[in-house]
Each structure stands twice: as C-alpha cells, then as structure tokens.
C-alpha cells in the first residue's frame, strides 16, 4: 500500500484517487478488518485546516478541541463530548467524524448486504435492536455521528475543495445506483464548516452505557429566534431532521426497535424545554 502526504491542495489534486486519512480512528479499523481494499492512502493532515475562528471550524479540528471551546454552540460541544472515548476524541477530527462508516454489525462483519453492493439488508430480518426507525426500506443501518446531528440542527454548512453545501445536502439516502450515504466524491475533502450561533442549543443522548457508546437515539435542538431545529442520530441511515415530535408518527420501526420512538419522544421534549 502506498502512502501519499500532500502539503497543499494542489498536491492533493495531483495525488489522484486514494483513501483519505486524518485522525484514522475509523479508517484504520476498516483497513485492518479488510472491509475495503485500497492501494493508496492519502494523509490530509497538512492540507485540512485546524482550529476555530468565530463561526468557522477547520475540518482537522479534533472532537476533544471542540468539546471545550467556548466559541462553539452548546449542542456541538455536548455532541463531541459524548462521542467515543477521550482517546478517540483526541485523535478523531470533525471532518472525519462526518464521513465515518456505519456501525451496523452486518456491514462490519462484511456480510454481502445492501451497503456492500448486495441485494438485501440482513438487519431487517436479523438482529436490529440498534438500527433505523426511519428510511429503513433499503438499509436499516443507523448513522452513528453525534456531531452530525448537532450540526444538522445548527444548520451548518460545509466547504470542500470543490464546493460548498449544507449539512443536509452532505448526506443522502442510498439507492441501487449509489450505495454511499455521503454525497461527496471519493477524493473530495471537507476543509471547514460554518456553524451559525443560535440563541440556545443542546444535545441529548440515550445509550446502552453511560459513557463511550454510540447513540441508541440522539437529539439535538437549536433555537434561532422563534424557530427551533431538530437533528437526530441513531434513527436513520443518515442524520435525520424533524420539525417536531409529531414527525415520529411517520417512523417505520422494525419489530425489535420500536422502543426508539418512545426514547426519541422523551428526548425531544427535554431538548425543547432546554432551548426554551
């Protein structure tokens, strides 16, 4: 395997196709478990900005840095603080976190599932307690990112080396023609994020353990004037936006994960109370 270490965007563009590597907290296990086969790794740490400047966040900023920065809205700080372990937060970058792969055990065990190019989702008829309750007709995988849900509620925007798009445009539901849930080209790099400042925001998370676990349900709420935005993690193949708790009535839970609806309803009520 070849390792490239570009020092500029021009060198990155000239590097050609390769698997992007920054903090490596998701990429390294994926490579170790041979879930993907690549010839080239592209280390982008020298290319991607790092740090916080007002409402702009460099994509190379670690979750540990974001969780303690007073410039960051509470919802994003709380989402970063609740993600993974301190060691992983110290390495994992916000850009990489937004692009992380599903935690579905069928995908991680390399079943020939829909996301791997197969014709079925094994979780739908298998073990799916932690899986999606929305948009689970093709795949029941649940998006694992806490910060992504917070950024969805905060109406953040992402700048790549090619374009600018909203967080809601960054993700897409997989189709037969394109199984990826991130709407970026393979070699497209997130450079930074623009995160508006709300009047109030919060992120609440229900887990099987008190710490260091992925969300069964995560709820972010952000209030801008009289408008409150909600973003959910753990309930769909992508971060999921809702206008209110009434949107939970449109869920399509599987037999063993309908309990997530009750958790989401309770967390949304608490989040709305918290942001006033």
Backbone bond lengths (Angstrom), bond angles and torsions (degrees), N, CA, C in turn:
res aa  C-N    CA-C-N  psi(-1)  N-CA   C-N-CA  omega(-1)  CA-C   N-CA-C  phi
1 X - - - 1.456 - - 1.529 109.53 -
2 X 1.330 115.88 137.00 1.458 121.54 -178.38 1.525 110.35 -97.71
3 X 1.338 117.05 138.77 1.455 122.86 177.64 1.518 108.93 -112.53
4 X 1.338 116.07 122.72 1.461 121.92 175.64 1.521 108.98 -108.73
5 X 1.328 116.36 142.00 1.464 121.74 -179.03 1.523 110.03 -130.62
6 X 1.333 117.50 74.51 1.469 120.04 -179.35 1.523 111.01 -64.57
7 X 1.325 115.55 147.52 1.463 120.89 179.81 1.518 112.66 -108.36
8 X 1.330 117.28 1.51 1.464 121.85 179.33 1.515 109.02 -153.63
9 X 1.330 115.32 165.80 1.460 119.56 177.51 1.525 111.01 -64.52
10 X 1.320 116.18 -32.66 1.461 119.81 179.03 1.529 109.95 -65.09
11 X 1.335 116.23 -43.07 1.461 119.36 177.88 1.527 110.76 -67.59
12 X 1.326 116.41 -34.25 1.466 119.77 177.69 1.525 110.48 -63.75
13 X 1.335 116.43 -45.08 1.465 119.78 179.31 1.527 111.21 -62.41
14 X 1.332 115.86 -34.20 1.456 119.91 -178.66 1.523 112.40 -79.10
15 X 1.330 116.97 -14.53 1.464 120.64 -175.90 1.518 112.52 -68.94
16 X 1.328 116.82 -26.89 1.458 119.85 -178.72 1.518 111.60 81.84
17 X 1.329 117.13 -173.32 1.467 121.33 -176.48 1.525 112.33 -62.37
18 X 1.319 114.95 142.15 1.461 120.93 176.96 1.513 109.47 -178.32
19 X 1.311 116.70 161.19 1.456 121.69 179.01 1.515 108.97 -80.91
20 X 1.337 116.85 124.90 1.451 121.70 -176.62 1.521 110.77 -76.01
21 X 1.333 115.93 138.87 1.453 122.20 -177.77 1.516 109.74 -134.15
22 X 1.343 116.63 126.69 1.465 121.40 174.86 1.528 107.97 -125.97
23 X 1.347 117.22 -92.53 1.459 119.36 176.32 1.518 113.05 -72.79
24 X 1.335 116.01 -32.54 1.466 121.24 174.81 1.514 115.62 80.83
25 X 1.329 118.35 6.17 1.463 119.45 -174.57 1.519 112.96 -68.73
26 X 1.324 117.97 -21.88 1.465 121.34 175.18 1.524 110.84 -107.22
27 X 1.327 116.60 -38.54 1.460 120.84 -177.11 1.524 111.52 -62.56
28 X 1.329 117.19 -45.00 1.469 119.99 -176.09 1.534 111.89 -61.93
29 X 1.351 119.68 -47.89 1.475 118.06 176.36 1.527 113.53 -61.87
30 X 1.319 117.37 -35.61 1.458 120.36 178.80 1.530 110.72 -63.95
31 X 1.330 115.99 -42.64 1.458 119.69 177.80 1.526 111.13 -67.67
32 X 1.329 115.95 -42.96 1.474 120.20 -178.98 1.518 111.06 -60.10
33 X 1.334 116.39 -38.57 1.459 120.96 -178.48 1.526 112.94 -88.30
34 X 1.327 116.11 4.91 1.470 122.74 174.91 1.527 112.45 57.56
35 X 1.354 114.71 39.01 1.461 119.33 177.26 1.518 111.61 -77.67
36 X 1.321 116.19 -24.03 1.451 120.79 173.66 1.524 107.41 -135.57
37 X 1.309 115.09 156.19 1.465 121.15 -178.55 1.520 108.04 -119.85
38 X 1.330 117.33 114.16 1.461 121.14 -178.36 1.522 109.51 -129.94
39 X 1.319 114.43 153.38 1.459 120.76 177.40 1.525 111.94 -98.09
40 X 1.358 115.73 -24.03 1.464 119.32 -172.38 1.518 110.64 -134.39
41 X 1.329 115.32 132.23 1.463 122.51 170.00 1.518 108.33 -104.72
42 X 1.333 116.94 137.56 1.460 120.98 179.36 1.528 108.26 -118.64
43 X 1.318 116.05 108.23 1.460 122.74 179.29 1.526 108.41 -78.43
44 X 1.335 116.84 112.30 1.470 120.85 -173.44 1.529 112.85 -103.17
45 X 1.321 118.22 12.67 1.455 120.31 -175.56 1.524 112.98 -62.53
46 X 1.327 118.56 -31.54 1.457 120.99 179.71 1.524 112.35 -81.21
47 X 1.315 117.23 -10.86 1.462 121.89 -175.06 1.527 112.00 -101.02
48 X 1.334 116.60 -35.40 1.460 121.24 -172.89 1.530 110.28 -86.10
49 X 1.334 118.28 128.78 1.475 120.87 179.47 1.527 111.54 -61.92
50 X 1.333 114.51 152.53 1.467 120.82 179.24 1.521 109.14 -135.38
51 X 1.331 115.80 136.95 1.456 120.63 178.32 1.517 112.42 118.44
52 X 1.316 115.13 171.31 1.463 122.78 -176.76 1.525 108.86 -118.55
53 X 1.322 115.93 130.39 1.460 122.14 176.90 1.516 107.91 -131.80
54 X 1.328 116.63 91.39 1.457 120.83 -176.65 1.512 110.74 66.43
55 X 1.332 116.18 -117.15 1.464 120.51 -178.74 1.530 112.25 -94.14
56 X 1.329 117.16 1.94 1.468 120.34 -178.40 1.529 109.82 -103.59
57 X 1.339 115.33 131.59 1.461 122.34 -178.33 1.516 109.00 -120.81
58 X 1.322 116.49 124.17 1.454 120.22 174.70 1.510 110.45 -67.32
59 X 1.324 117.29 139.26 1.462 121.03 -175.76 1.521 112.01 -67.13
60 X 1.329 117.69 -19.00 1.451 121.13 177.96 1.515 113.93 -84.52
61 X 1.319 118.01 0.29 1.461 122.27 178.31 1.524 109.33 -68.95
62 X 1.320 117.33 135.32 1.460 120.06 -178.04 1.525 110.75 -80.52
63 X 1.322 115.30 158.75 1.459 120.24 176.73 1.528 110.59 -61.76
64 X 1.340 116.71 -35.84 1.463 120.19 179.16 1.522 111.44 -63.41
65 X 1.311 117.31 -36.34 1.464 120.61 177.64 1.526 110.91 -69.29
66 X 1.326 116.88 -39.06 1.464 120.51 -177.74 1.522 112.51 -70.80
67 X 1.312 117.50 -35.27 1.461 119.49 -174.60 1.522 113.00 -67.74
68 X 1.339 118.30 -16.05 1.469 120.71 -178.39 1.519 112.56 -115.21
69 X 1.319 118.76 2.11 1.462 120.89 -176.58 1.523 110.51 -86.24
70 X 1.344 118.31 119.40 1.469 120.65 -176.66 1.525 113.76 -67.81
71 X 1.347 117.63 -14.65 1.467 119.53 178.44 1.524 111.69 -74.92
72 X 1.329 116.62 -16.93 1.460 121.77 -172.40 1.527 109.87 -86.65
73 X 1.345 119.57 134.99 1.465 120.92 175.77 1.520 112.27 -55.70
74 X 1.326 115.76 147.95 1.468 121.11 -174.29 1.529 112.60 -56.00
75 X 1.323 117.75 -39.53 1.465 119.95 -177.55 1.523 111.13 -59.23
76 X 1.328 117.30 -41.92 1.460 120.20 -179.42 1.527 111.06 -73.66
77 X 1.326 117.67 -39.87 1.464 119.75 176.55 1.523 110.66 -59.34
78 X 1.333 116.30 -46.33 1.465 120.63 -177.81 1.526 111.40 -67.78
79 X 1.338 117.22 -36.85 1.456 120.18 178.56 1.528 110.52 -65.98
80 X 1.336 117.14 -42.36 1.461 120.45 178.61 1.528 110.59 -65.60
81 X 1.329 117.03 -40.53 1.464 120.82 -178.10 1.519 111.98 -66.50
82 X 1.328 117.04 -27.11 1.466 120.11 -176.64 1.519 112.37 -91.19
83 X 1.325 117.57 -3.66 1.458 121.19 -175.78 1.527 110.71 -88.42
84 X 1.313 116.51 128.64 1.468 122.94 170.08 1.527 112.17 55.26
85 X 1.338 115.85 -153.54 1.462 122.82 -177.85 1.528 109.43 -105.40
86 X 1.340 118.59 165.73 1.473 119.92 177.88 1.522 112.81 -56.42
87 X 1.330 117.04 -37.74 1.460 119.89 -179.40 1.524 111.56 -64.74
88 X 1.337 116.40 -42.84 1.461 119.93 179.71 1.525 111.30 -70.62
89 X 1.330 117.29 -36.33 1.462 119.79 178.41 1.532 110.94 -67.25
90 X 1.314 116.98 -29.52 1.458 120.56 178.63 1.523 112.11 -71.28
91 X 1.323 117.20 -22.70 1.464 121.94 -179.77 1.525 112.57 -103.03
92 X 1.327 116.55 -39.89 1.463 120.57 -173.19 1.515 112.52 -69.22
93 X 1.327 117.21 135.75 1.459 122.44 179.18 1.525 110.75 -97.12
94 X 1.307 115.60 157.82 1.465 119.15 -179.92 1.532 110.15 -66.54
95 X 1.331 117.72 -36.20 1.465 119.50 177.46 1.508 112.22 -64.52
96 X 1.324 116.59 -43.59 1.454 119.98 178.11 1.510 112.59 -66.86
97 X 1.338 116.43 -36.79 1.460 120.32 179.43 1.524 111.07 -60.38
98 X 1.321 116.90 -38.26 1.463 120.51 -179.19 1.523 111.99 -69.38
99 X 1.339 116.86 -20.65 1.467 120.47 -177.15 1.523 112.42 -106.24
100 X 1.313 118.26 8.13 1.464 119.53 -174.98 1.528 112.11 -65.28
101 X 1.303 114.99 154.09 1.462 121.84 -177.68 1.528 110.71 -82.76
102 X 1.311 115.54 163.46 1.450 121.83 -179.99 1.532 111.40 -60.17
103 X 1.323 116.19 150.89 1.463 121.05 175.05 1.530 111.48 -94.69
104 X 1.325 118.48 5.32 1.470 120.93 179.49 1.523 110.05 -52.84
105 X 1.332 116.51 126.13 1.467 119.20 -176.09 1.510 112.81 -66.93
106 X 1.320 118.29 -27.09 1.463 119.45 176.97 1.529 110.02 -67.14
107 X 1.328 116.59 -42.58 1.465 120.26 176.49 1.521 110.14 -65.30
108 X 1.334 116.73 -43.48 1.470 121.25 -177.32 1.533 111.73 -68.01
109 X 1.331 117.32 -26.26 1.466 120.42 176.77 1.534 112.31 -92.55
110 X 1.334 114.57 9.11 1.462 123.14 173.74 1.527 113.28 63.80
111 X 1.336 116.47 34.36 1.460 118.40 167.99 1.535 108.55 -62.25
112 X 1.321 118.93 149.62 1.462 121.05 178.59 1.539 110.83 -76.91
113 X 1.327 115.63 60.49 1.467 121.81 -173.27 1.525 110.77 -83.72
114 X 1.318 115.26 179.65 1.461 120.70 -177.56 1.528 111.46 -57.51
115 X 1.338 117.90 -43.50 1.465 120.37 -177.65 1.523 112.01 -70.14
116 X 1.326 117.29 -20.55 1.464 121.18 175.10 1.526 111.86 -92.53
117 X 1.342 116.27 8.44 1.456 119.78 178.29 1.514 114.80 99.28
118 X 1.350 116.69 3.22 1.456 120.49 179.60 1.517 112.36 -81.48
119 X 1.322 115.70 -172.20 1.462 120.31 -175.36 1.520 113.05 -110.74
120 X 1.349 118.04 11.87 1.458 118.89 179.70 1.525 110.14 -151.07
121 X 1.337 114.40 159.79 1.463 122.13 173.01 1.528 106.85 -106.27
122 X 1.313 116.65 114.90 1.458 121.10 -176.21 1.526 111.85 -69.52
123 X 1.318 116.82 -26.11 1.460 119.33 -179.05 1.524 112.33 -68.86
124 X 1.313 117.51 -28.45 1.456 120.08 -176.78 1.525 112.06 -59.35
125 X 1.315 116.89 -37.32 1.465 120.63 179.83 1.522 111.88 -111.55
126 X 1.336 116.45 1.98 1.454 121.29 179.76 1.515 111.60 -109.29
127 X 1.320 115.63 -142.10 1.465 121.73 179.85 1.522 108.34 -83.10
128 X 1.323 117.34 117.26 1.464 120.19 -173.24 1.526 112.95 -138.77
129 X 1.316 117.08 25.57 1.463 120.55 -178.33 1.533 112.42 -55.97
130 X 1.329 117.99 -35.40 1.460 121.95 -175.75 1.523 112.85 -98.51
131 X 1.313 117.90 10.43 1.454 120.53 -170.99 1.533 113.15 -95.28
132 X 1.318 115.52 -170.64 1.464 122.39 -168.43 1.524 113.78 -75.58
133 X 1.325 114.02 149.65 1.465 121.37 173.11 1.531 111.24 -115.59
134 X 1.329 116.94 -3.49 1.460 122.94 173.54 1.526 108.91 -124.57
135 X 1.326 116.58 148.19 1.466 123.11 172.11 1.522 112.31 49.50
136 X 1.317 116.82 41.78 1.466 121.24 -175.55 1.524 112.87 -104.57
137 X 1.327 116.75 26.50 1.462 120.02 -178.33 1.526 112.29 -75.80
138 X 1.345 117.84 -35.91 1.463 120.72 178.11 1.526 111.51 -96.65
139 X 1.306 116.40 -43.46 1.460 121.66 177.18 1.516 108.83 -141.29
140 X 1.317 115.83 138.08 1.465 120.77 179.09 1.525 111.68 -96.92
141 X 1.329 117.35 10.44 1.459 119.79 179.11 1.527 109.64 -60.07
142 X 1.325 115.76 147.17 1.464 121.52 -178.66 1.520 109.39 -111.55
143 X 1.322 116.87 130.81 1.457 119.81 -178.61 1.526 110.01 -66.90
144 X 1.344 118.12 131.18 1.454 120.14 -169.34 1.527 115.88 -92.52
145 X 1.338 119.24 -7.24 1.463 120.20 -169.41 1.525 113.15 -82.01
146 X 1.339 115.91 120.76 1.468 120.45 171.69 1.529 111.03 -71.18
147 X 1.338 119.70 -48.69 1.470 119.50 179.23 1.520 113.85 -58.59
148 X 1.327 118.25 -33.05 1.471 119.62 -179.61 1.521 111.04 -62.96
149 X 1.330 116.89 -40.70 1.471 119.96 178.04 1.521 110.44 -64.83
150 X 1.346 116.81 -40.64 1.461 120.07 178.40 1.519 111.04 -64.18
151 X 1.313 116.80 -43.62 1.462 120.59 -179.71 1.524 111.64 -67.09
152 X 1.328 117.42 -30.75 1.464 120.72 175.40 1.520 110.14 -64.85
153 X 1.330 116.92 -45.63 1.464 120.26 177.68 1.524 111.31 -64.73
154 X 1.321 116.92 -33.06 1.467 121.58 -178.19 1.525 112.55 -82.26
155 X 1.326 117.19 -2.16 1.466 122.07 178.11 1.526 111.16 59.29
156 X 1.320 116.23 42.65 1.463 121.56 -178.37 1.524 111.03 -73.77
157 X 1.321 114.85 159.79 1.455 122.25 175.58 1.521 109.19 -121.96
158 X 1.319 115.80 152.03 1.452 123.39 -176.31 1.522 108.90 -118.76
159 X 1.343 115.91 136.00 1.470 120.55 173.58 1.522 108.27 -113.19
160 X 1.325 115.12 127.34 1.455 120.69 177.02 1.525 109.36 -108.50
161 X 1.312 116.60 -176.37 1.467 120.27 176.08 1.518 112.43 -74.78
162 X 1.360 116.76 3.38 1.458 119.57 -178.90 1.523 114.45 -130.79
163 X 1.335 117.69 -24.58 1.473 119.34 -172.74 1.517 110.64 -165.61
164 X 1.330 114.75 178.57 1.454 121.90 175.17 1.526 108.09 -124.84
165 X 1.324 116.98 138.40 1.457 120.89 -179.25 1.519 109.76 -152.80
166 X 1.336 115.09 159.86 1.455 120.40 179.01 1.527 109.72 -77.80
167 X 1.334 116.38 162.04 1.464 120.39 176.50 1.531 110.11 -59.36
168 X 1.324 117.22 -38.04 1.465 119.53 179.78 1.522 111.04 -64.96
169 X 1.343 118.24 -29.21 1.468 121.56 177.65 1.527 111.77 -82.43
170 X 1.342 116.63 -17.99 1.459 120.20 -179.07 1.528 111.60 -67.19
171 X 1.335 116.18 -26.85 1.461 120.58 -176.22 1.525 110.81 -112.64
172 X 1.305 114.64 152.08 1.459 120.79 -179.92 1.523 108.22 -146.78
173 X 1.319 116.10 147.80 1.457 119.45 174.37 1.524 109.38 -74.99
174 X 1.320 117.82 138.11 1.471 120.53 -177.20 1.525 111.48 -67.87
175 X 1.313 114.47 148.90 1.459 121.67 177.71 1.530 108.19 -128.02
176 X 1.324 116.24 174.93 1.466 120.13 177.48 1.524 111.63 -62.37
177 X 1.334 116.39 -29.85 1.462 120.54 -178.43 1.521 112.96 -84.49
178 X 1.320 117.12 -25.36 1.464 121.09 -177.83 1.523 108.63 -146.35
179 X 1.321 116.66 110.25 1.462 121.14 -174.32 1.526 112.67 -87.77
180 X 1.332 118.70 -2.31 1.458 121.46 -177.66 1.528 109.73 -79.00
181 X 1.336 117.08 145.84 1.458 120.68 177.52 1.525 111.84 -99.28
182 X 1.332 117.62 -6.21 1.458 122.34 176.53 1.525 108.34 -105.39
183 X 1.319 116.68 126.82 1.465 121.27 -172.80 1.525 111.74 -88.55
184 X 1.340 116.32 46.78 1.459 121.61 176.92 1.519 109.16 -119.84
185 X 1.322 115.26 152.57 1.453 119.50 172.91 1.523 109.17 -67.77
186 X 1.314 115.96 159.55 1.460 122.04 -174.47 1.533 111.62 -56.54
187 X 1.339 117.23 -38.67 1.457 121.42 -177.40 1.524 112.79 -104.74
188 X 1.333 117.14 17.61 1.464 121.09 177.86 1.522 109.36 -85.08
189 X 1.325 117.16 133.57 1.457 122.92 -171.40 1.526 110.52 -114.42
190 X 1.323 116.69 128.49 1.453 121.01 171.90 1.524 108.46 -73.55
191 X 1.326 116.70 123.95 1.462 121.28 -178.46 1.524 112.37 -97.63
192 X 1.306 116.96 -47.05 1.461 119.20 178.59 1.514 110.85 -159.26
193 X 1.328 114.75 172.40 1.455 122.19 -178.88 1.518 109.48 -127.87
194 X 1.315 116.07 144.19 1.457 122.92 172.78 1.525 106.85 -108.34
195 X 1.335 116.04 116.84 1.464 121.49 -173.42 1.524 109.79 -117.33
196 X 1.330 118.47 107.20 1.468 120.66 178.80 1.526 111.75 -60.18
197 X 1.321 115.47 156.18 1.460 121.43 -179.96 1.524 109.89 -99.85
198 X 1.320 118.57 113.52 1.473 121.05 -179.85 1.522 111.19 -84.13
199 X 1.335 115.64 168.76 1.470 119.19 172.39 1.528 110.81 -68.68
200 X 1.330 116.53 -34.04 1.468 120.81 178.62 1.521 108.27 -158.94
201 X 1.333 116.25 150.78 1.464 119.99 177.74 1.518 109.75 -159.23
202 X 1.333 115.82 160.23 1.460 121.07 178.24 1.518 109.63 -158.45
203 X 1.339 115.80 160.38 1.459 121.78 173.06 1.515 108.21 -134.42
204 X 1.334 116.07 125.06 1.461 122.77 -179.94 1.526 108.41 -118.75
205 X 1.328 115.95 145.48 1.463 119.32 -171.28 1.520 110.96 -142.95
206 X 1.315 116.17 130.26 1.462 122.16 174.11 1.518 108.53 -103.99
207 X 1.349 116.98 129.51 1.463 122.69 -176.55 1.518 109.89 -134.11
208 X 1.316 116.15 164.18 1.457 120.92 173.37 1.524 111.32 -72.71
209 X 1.352 116.02 -29.98 1.459 121.04 174.87 1.520 108.52 -116.79
210 X 1.324 116.89 162.31 1.458 119.56 -179.75 1.518 111.97 -70.63
211 X 1.337 117.82 -25.95 1.453 121.19 -178.39 1.526 110.08 -141.76
212 X 1.349 114.25 158.12 1.455 122.59 168.86 1.525 113.26 59.09
213 X 1.318 116.31 42.79 1.464 120.83 177.82 1.526 109.04 -135.99
214 X 1.323 115.94 154.58 1.460 120.19 175.22 1.522 109.54 -74.07
215 X 1.308 115.11 156.13 1.459 120.55 -175.97 1.520 111.34 -71.14
216 X 1.338 115.91 129.74 1.454 119.07 161.13 1.518 107.73 -69.11
217 X 1.330 114.79 -46.69 1.464 122.90 171.61 1.523 107.14 -145.85
218 X 1.307 116.62 132.25 1.456 121.88 171.04 1.513 108.90 -122.78
219 X 1.339 117.13 140.03 1.458 121.18 -179.40 1.521 109.39 -130.16
220 X 1.319 116.12 122.35 1.463 122.38 172.53 1.517 108.91 -108.01
221 X 1.318 115.78 139.61 1.464 121.14 175.77 1.520 108.07 -132.06
222 X 1.329 116.60 137.45 1.461 121.83 178.07 1.530 108.58 -137.91
223 X 1.327 115.07 130.14 1.475 119.68 -178.82 1.518 109.78 -107.54
224 X 1.327 115.16 124.71 1.455 123.66 173.90 1.526 107.44 -117.24
225 X 1.312 117.52 101.77 1.455 120.24 -173.09 1.512 109.80 65.34
226 X 1.329 116.39 -120.94 1.467 120.36 177.91 1.529 112.02 -98.15
227 X 1.332 116.58 -1.08 1.465 121.29 -178.26 1.521 109.59 -93.94
228 X 1.331 116.33 127.60 1.463 121.67 177.45 1.528 108.77 -115.18
229 X 1.321 115.47 127.00 1.458 122.02 179.52 1.523 109.22 -106.71
230 X 1.340 116.53 141.81 1.462 122.55 179.60 1.524 110.10 -120.64
231 X 1.329 115.78 138.10 1.455 122.08 174.04 1.516 109.08 -132.73
232 X 1.336 118.03 133.93 1.464 121.75 -175.57 1.529 110.88 -119.45
233 X 1.314 115.17 143.75 1.456 121.92 172.33 1.523 109.08 -114.52
234 X 1.338 116.31 157.59 1.453 121.16 175.75 1.509 116.06 77.57
235 X 1.340 118.33 6.24 1.468 119.85 -174.60 1.523 113.65 -119.46
236 X 1.323 117.98 -6.78 1.462 121.54 -176.92 1.528 108.65 -154.18
237 X 1.326 118.30 167.16 1.464 119.93 178.04 1.526 113.80 -65.38
238 X 1.327 116.79 -14.55 1.460 122.83 176.69 1.530 108.13 -132.88
239 X 1.333 119.00 164.04 1.470 119.36 172.32 1.530 109.21 -55.65
240 X 1.334 116.06 136.77 1.463 119.87 -166.99 1.528 110.72 -116.15
241 X 1.321 115.68 127.03 1.466 121.34 178.71 1.516 110.18 -95.40
242 X 1.332 115.48 139.30 1.464 122.02 173.51 1.522 108.87 -132.04
243 X 1.330 115.94 146.71 1.462 120.24 174.82 1.516 111.39 -79.19
244 X 1.330 116.04 -31.50 1.460 121.45 -178.54 1.518 108.49 -166.05
245 X 1.330 115.90 177.45 1.465 120.55 177.75 1.525 111.64 -62.67
246 X 1.332 117.19 -22.22 1.464 120.23 179.55 1.529 111.35 -61.32
247 X 1.346 116.77 -26.11 1.452 120.37 178.79 1.511 113.51 -64.40
248 X 1.325 117.02 -18.43 1.460 120.33 177.83 1.525 111.98 -66.30
249 X 1.319 116.95 -19.34 1.462 120.41 178.03 1.529 111.97 -66.63
250 X 1.330 117.37 -17.34 1.464 121.36 -179.55 1.525 112.42 -91.55
251 X 1.332 117.46 1.64 1.456 120.66 -178.95 1.524 111.06 -66.36
252 X 1.321 115.49 154.63 1.471 122.15 177.83 1.530 108.51 -126.49
253 X 1.318 117.59 67.82 1.468 119.73 -175.49 1.520 112.02 -64.65
254 X 1.308 114.96 154.42 1.457 122.16 173.06 1.529 108.55 -85.87
255 X 1.308 119.28 167.70 1.471 120.32 -171.98 1.529 115.16 -54.45
256 X 1.334 117.58 -33.96 1.464 119.44 -173.65 1.521 114.34 -105.53
257 X 1.341 118.81 9.18 1.466 117.82 178.11 1.525 114.12 -129.13
258 X 1.326 116.63 18.47 1.466 119.55 177.23 1.531 111.88 -63.41
259 X 1.330 116.65 -21.03 1.460 120.28 178.20 1.532 111.84 -59.56
260 X 1.335 116.76 -24.15 1.460 120.18 -179.69 1.532 112.02 -63.00
261 X 1.308 116.65 -29.16 1.470 120.01 179.35 1.519 110.29 -63.40
262 X 1.321 117.24 -44.40 1.462 120.98 179.59 1.535 110.74 -65.42
263 X 1.316 116.56 -40.66 1.466 119.42 177.83 1.525 110.31 -63.53
264 X 1.314 116.97 -45.61 1.460 120.45 -179.85 1.520 111.45 -61.24
265 X 1.318 116.30 -40.81 1.469 119.81 -179.65 1.529 110.55 -62.17
266 X 1.341 116.05 -42.82 1.460 119.93 -179.67 1.534 111.33 -67.40
267 X 1.336 116.59 -41.95 1.460 119.53 -179.26 1.524 111.87 -68.14
268 X 1.323 117.07 -37.46 1.464 119.43 177.44 1.527 110.05 -63.44
269 X 1.319 117.39 -42.43 1.462 119.61 178.23 1.525 111.43 -60.66
270 X 1.319 117.12 -43.34 1.465 121.00 179.72 1.526 110.87 -67.69
271 X 1.320 116.92 -40.12 1.461 120.43 -179.76 1.519 111.69 -65.48
272 X 1.324 117.10 -41.50 1.465 120.31 178.94 1.522 111.47 -65.29
273 X 1.325 116.61 -37.38 1.459 120.15 175.34 1.520 111.23 -63.66
274 X 1.348 116.28 -38.46 1.451 121.03 -176.88 1.531 112.90 -67.55
275 X 1.339 116.87 -34.40 1.471 118.91 -177.50 1.522 112.05 -93.98
276 X 1.331 115.99 -0.12 1.473 119.11 175.07 1.512 113.25 75.63
